[in-house]
Amino acid sequence: MNNAQPMGNSVATTSDHMEFSTFIPLKFLKRGGRSVVEPPENVAQVIKDHAQLPDTKLVEGLTRAFYWQRLIDEGIVRSGVEIARQEGLDQATVNECMRLTLLDPKIIDSILQGTQPKGLNLHWFTKHTIPGLWSEQHIKFQAVSDSK
């Protein structure tokens, strides 16, 4: 086993959850009769070519938003006000975060994959309105991409 071939990144989804896989570039070498694991010489480039890391704060915001929306949908809480009280957060923070549930699933997928426009982060969503129509969302987010 001289060089391990990189295995592609895969994302498995079910109706209940999403699983992410992680790519770790490695080389297996023999040294003094022992097998050792070493990163390849160009490890930074290999990682850059295979991995796009999502914005963790934005993913966390999406997670909270959908969790809170589920609590409301299932009647566990009545509103964002009740969630804010239980979580010890400002009502505006909860409502701003919950707007993320209105995003086009394609945009959500790009956020989870880390391929959204660079300027599109959690802070951006707190300062800008989200259009109701998904087609308008794409136009607005493309403008974010073009302005960077």
N, C-alpha and C positions, 0 to 999 in steps of 0.2 A: 504494500500500500504506500505508494510514493506521494501522490497528490490527490486529495479528495476533490471531486468535482462539485461545484456549488449546486445545491438543490434550489429550485425556484421557490420564491415566496408564495405561500398559499394562504388563502383565507377561507375557512370553512364556516358556513352559516347554517343555522336551523331556525325554526320559528321562535325558539326561546332565547337564543344567545348567539354571539359571534365569537369565534376563536381566531387568534392571530398566530402565525408561525414566525419564527425569527431565523434569519440567515446568519450563520457564523462561519466566515471563511477560515479554513484550517488546512495545514499540510501535515501529513504523517511521515516521519523520517525514522530511519534506523540509526542509532548512535550507540556504539559499544555494545551491540547485541540487544539494546532496549529500543522500544518504540517511543518516540517523543512527538508531541504535538507542537507545531509552530505556526504562527500566522504567516501568510505569504508576504513576500517583500513589498508588494503593492497593496497592502491591506486597506489603506484609506481609499484608494480608487475602487477596489473590489466592493467595499461596503457602499460607497457612493453609487456604484452602478446597480446594486441589488436592493438597496433599502431606501425607502422614503419614509422618514419618521413623521408621524402625525403630531400636530400641535396638542400637547397633553392637556393644557388648560382648556382648549376648545373642545376636545373630546370629553373632558370631565364636565364641562358645561352642557354638552349634548346629553350626556348620561343623566345628569341631574334633571334636566328639562323633561326627558321622557319618563323618568321615574316619577317625578312630581305629577306629570299629566296622567300617568297610570293611576296614581293615588286618587286623583279627582275623578277619573272615569269609573273607577271601581267603587266610588262612594266612601272611601276611607277618610278622606277630608273633603270639605265643601269648596274650598277656594285657595288661591294663592296666599291670601291673608292668613289663613289657618296654617298653611305650610310655613310661612315666614315666622309666625309665632313659635311653632314647634321647633324650627331649625335655628331660631335666634338670629334671623336675618331681617334685613329691611324688606318691606313689601315690594318696593321697586326693583330690588335685586332679583327676587323670585320671579316677578312678572317679566323682566327683561330676559332672564334666562329661559323662561318657558316659551318665549317667542321662537326659540330655535326649533321647536316642534313643528313650526309652519314651513320649514325649509323643504325644498324639493329633495326627494330621496337621492337623486343623482349628486346633488351638492353635499348631502350628508355623507354619501359614499366617498366623495373626493376628500372630505375632511378626515374621515377615518383612514384613508389611504395616504394622507399627507400631501395630496396633489392640488389642494385649493390654492387660489392666488395668495402670494406671500403676505399681502396686507390684510387678508381676511382672517382676523383672529378674534378672540372673545371680546377684546376691548373695542374692536371695530363694530361689533354687533350692539354694544351698549350705546354707541354714538349715532347709529344709523337705523333707519326704519327698514323693515323687510317687506318688500312688495307681496301682495297676496297671491298674484299669479306667478306660477313657477317660471314661465317664459320671461317675465319681467325681472325675476330674481337673477336669472342667468345673464341678462343684459347688464344689470347693476353690478354683479360680481365680475363680469368681464371688464367693466370699466375700472374696477379696483385693480385687476390684473394689468390693464393697459397703463394705469397711472404710476405703477412701480417700476 
